[in-house]
Amino acid sequence: MKQNKRYVGKILLILSLIFFYLPIVFMVIFSFNDSKSLTHFTGFSMRWYRAMLESHGMMSSLYITIIVAVLATIISTIIGTMTAIGLSQSTKRVRHFITRVDDFPLMNPDIVTAIGLMLLFITFRIEKGFVTLLLAHIAFCIPYVILSVMPRIRQLDPNLADAAMDLGATPFQAITQVIVPQITPGIISGALIAFTMSFDDFIISYFVTGKGVKNLSIMVYTMSKRVNPSVNAISTIVVILITILLLIINIVPLVRKKETETSMTMQPKKRWPKWVGAGVVVVALVLSIFGMHRVGNQPYAGQTLHIYLPGEYISDEMVSDFEDETGASVVMDNFDSNEQMYIKVANGENYDLLIPSDYMIERLIQEDMLQKIDQKKMKSTFAKINPDILHESFDPNNDYSVPYFWGSVGISYDKRKVSLEDLETEGYNIFLDTKYKGDIYLYDSERDSVMMALKALGYSMNTKDTSQLNQAKDWLSQCVTTMEPEIVTDEIIDNMANARKALGLVYSGDAAYIMSENKNMGFYMPKEGTNIWTDAMVIPKNASHPKLAMEFMKFVTTYSEAKKNSEFVGYTSPNIKVENKLAKTTYKGINAYTPRTKYPKDEVFGYDAKTRKVIAELWSDIKVIASNAE
């Protein structure tokens, strides 16, 4: 019986280890994947490691993560250890009070701590950036160090320090040469916990940072469209570094013990060179953050261009080229939605360049938040842009905006399951065809899902008619109650690339990626019409460097840089020559890359505050209906 229990225990242990370590093994393997797919291994390649090293933002986030984690660990360990030693000599009432105060941050949800710290920095008008990020990490690491050190101190003889001083030691010597060696295991444990908490933190970091300072967690989160496979590469590097660190931590004590045994009569070696070496490493890392591109006599040397754009929406290589050419530094912040971007801009956040969508640009123009572009200086730039996306309704004369990417919304489908005849016959109503019940994705976007319903009913997607919007709600309600759809966000990209469902509503740029990954996938734009969207570059009224922003607008639309950008992101380039070139080469045979133009039933979203609110409430109701139908 006991033997059987041992076997069961061993099996459970093995299964637990597999559960914990298999995802890491999976990640390491896919860091060498030749394709962009995160689930389908197509061949061995080092391309993502090269892309990682060339990525300005990714390497910067790695440096910041390491530096913040190291500095926060050192400072919090010193403060936490001093506090724990001080508490051991305090009165019972003080010790009890401080212990409860120390427990409070540990019990608090991270979101509460994050908001509290953010409000603290705002109240004292401390500009958010590297310093606030470091201070926040030190603050939430200290309680963990105290919690780790206190049990060790309780095990000590309370008269140990007094005995040391009776033998001639100073108070400082009593602490450093008598107390600290006795509690070293607790200090090391606290330091390791602090380092891990700092390295891994996202929620608190997200709320307290600014000026483009991002750690790895924030960088991964801002990849809103799809996870860049380079993340697998940088994560593998981190795993290797952590493994080496753990080996050092476990091996060094054994080596020291052996050295102590063999050199009892020898004079101990000075340790200060180690601290000097560590200081040099930290300084080198700090300098590497602020010196990542060459600065010389370029026209904008020393200036900083602050861009606010969606995540994973720009080529790092192109950004590096711009920095080298102009001498300026580019700081990028990412938003999850146009609405989030609007809130920050409306509250006076300072950016030099924004990249919002068409309807949001219309709102910003209406509310006088943008400054006009110098048309004479931008004349050659507009000449390179596809005329089909100029002079749109949201900015008729392009007084405020320069197109950045454009595309459409359509249906991604599995050619083996869905016939083109069904798509042409039913259009968007194919999402109500019970033949595909349980085999469809709905995109979790109020604008695009309601657009689909309105177009299926033969209405304009910009309708303000309440009865038509209610009919669209009924259409979507029928879909979620009878078709068992899966409502998803950007995971639809990789899922459709792997043909996990027959149908899904997607953006054309994402469809181009899906089709390039899987030849069995197609893209169809219904005859009822669809949304033709444009994301464009605009300069806010409070921009600090509008001339530099205009230089970026010119730079990003040049042939070579527009090509790099479009190949990296996957959306249709505004540069007409780049669009035509990539349609014949990189995206040859992929109709999703080149959106439909001049089709009378296609529309551009307009902005109407009242209708936007109605649509938001409508979509919320649909999601509740969908959850109840499950």
Number of C-alpha atoms within 10 A of each C-alpha: 5 7 8 9 10 11 11 12 12 12 12 12 12 11 12 12 11 13 11 10 12 12 11 16 13 13 20 18 15 27 28 21 24 17 19 21 22 19 15 15 15 13 10 13 14 12 16 23 20 12 19 20 14 14 19 20 24 22 19 19 22 21 19 24 21 20 21 24 24 19 18 28 27 16 18 27 29 16 17 26 27 15 18 25 19 11 19 15 11 12 9 10 9 12 16 13 10 14 17 11 12 17 14 12 18 15 8 10 11 16 13 13 19 20 16 15 21 21 14 13 16 13 9 8 9 12 14 18 16 19 16 20 24 21 18 23 27 24 16 22 29 25 25 24 28 27 21 22 26 21 13 16 20 13 10 14 10 12 8 14 21 12 14 18 15 10 10 10 16 13 13 12 15 19 19 12 14 16 19 18 11 16 21 14 14 21 24 16 17 26 28 17 18 27 23 16 18 27 23 15 18 20 17 22 25 21 20 28 22 19 16 19 24 28 31 25 18 18 23 19 15 20 19 20 18 21 19 18 23 22 21 24 26 22 17 20 15 14 14 12 12 13 12 12 12 12 11 12 12 11 11 11 11 12 11 11 10 11 11 13 10 10 10 9 8 8 7 9 7 7 8 9 10 10 10 11 11 12 12 12 13 16 12 11 16 16 11 15 17 10 11 15 17 16 17 14 11 14 12 20 17 13 15 18 23 23 22 23 22 23 20 19 21 18 22 20 17 21 23 20 15 20 23 18 18 21 21 23 24 18 18 22 19 22 19 15 14 17 12 11 20 18 11 14 19 11 8 12 13 17 25 23 25 25 27 26 22 26 21 20 28 20 18 21 20 12 10 11 18 21 18 14 18 12 14 8 12 15 11 12 18 19 11 17 22 16 13 11 17 18 13 15 15 23 17 11 12 17 16 23 28 27 24 27 25 23 25 26 26 26 23 31 29 24 16 11 15 17 11 15 9 12 19 15 12 17 22 25 18 20 30 18 14 13 11 18 15 16 18 23 25 22 21 17 14 17 17 21 19 21 25 29 24 26 24 23 16 13 19 20 25 17 15 15 11 12 10 18 22 15 14 24 21 15 21 26 20 17 23 26 16 16 20 20 23 18 17 15 16 16 13 27 23 21 18 27 27 19 21 14 21 20 27 27 24 26 24 28 23 26 32 28 23 29 25 19 18 15 13 16 25 23 27 19 23 22 18 20 25 26 22 22 22 27 22 20 25 29 27 24 17 16 20 18 17 20 16 21 23 21 15 19 22 19 19 24 24 17 17 12 21 25 23 19 25 23 17 16 18 20 26 30 29 30 26 18 17 25 22 15 13 18 18 12 9 13 21 12 14 20 18 30 29 21 17 15 12 8 11 9 16 22 18 18 23 18 18 14 9 9 16 16 10 15 22 14 12 19 20 13 14 21 16 12 16 21 12 10 12 9
